Amino acid sequence: MSRQVKSHLSLGFTPEQIAGRMKLESFNRTISCQTIYRLIRKNQWRHLLPGKGKRYRQRKGAEACARLIPNRVDIDERPDCIKLKKEVGHWEGGQDGYLVTLTERVSKLSTLNIVEESHTLFLR
């Protein structure tokens, strides 16, 4: 059993994936992911885990932070004519990686643009 776990770990599988795979393939015995983690600690196989056994560290930095967008007006400070959607020509935008979407509020006309840089400062 430990040979199978080690071979799956060396292929890049997580303990959860290994436990699920063993259950799907109907091995003689199934094993829980907690047992696999115990086996990893016991045999010192942390280096075989996909994340090398390191804890996830959340990234810091605010590239899309409001303070980086020049002349930005908060959504709560919009004039009433924009909130009522009576005039054509008011656009809303968003960015997801290298895709930028712009949508006109009244007509719902949308554009999808691909940008060269995914950094907010390049969208001016």
Stockholm file with secondary structure:
# STOCKHOLM 1.0

chainA/1-124         MSRQVKSHLSLGFTPEQIAGRMKLESFNRTISCQTIYRLIRKNQWRHLLPGKGKRYRQRKGAEACARLIPNRVDIDERPDCIKLKKEVGHWEGGQDGYLVTLTERVSKLSTLNIVEESHTLFLR
#=GR chainA/1-124 SS CHHHHHHHHHTTCCHHHHHHHHHHTTCSSCCCHHHHHHHHHHHTCGGGSTTTTCCCCCCCCCTTCGGGSTTCCCGGGCCHHHHTTCSSCCEEEEEETTEEEEEETTTCCEEEEECSCCSGGGGC
#=GC SS_cons         CHHHHHHHHHTTCCHHHHHHHHHHTTCSSCCCHHHHHHHHHHHTCGGGSTTTTCCCCCCCCCTTCGGGSTTCCCGGGCCHHHHTTCSSCCEEEEEETTEEEEEETTTCCEEEEECSCCSGGGGC
//
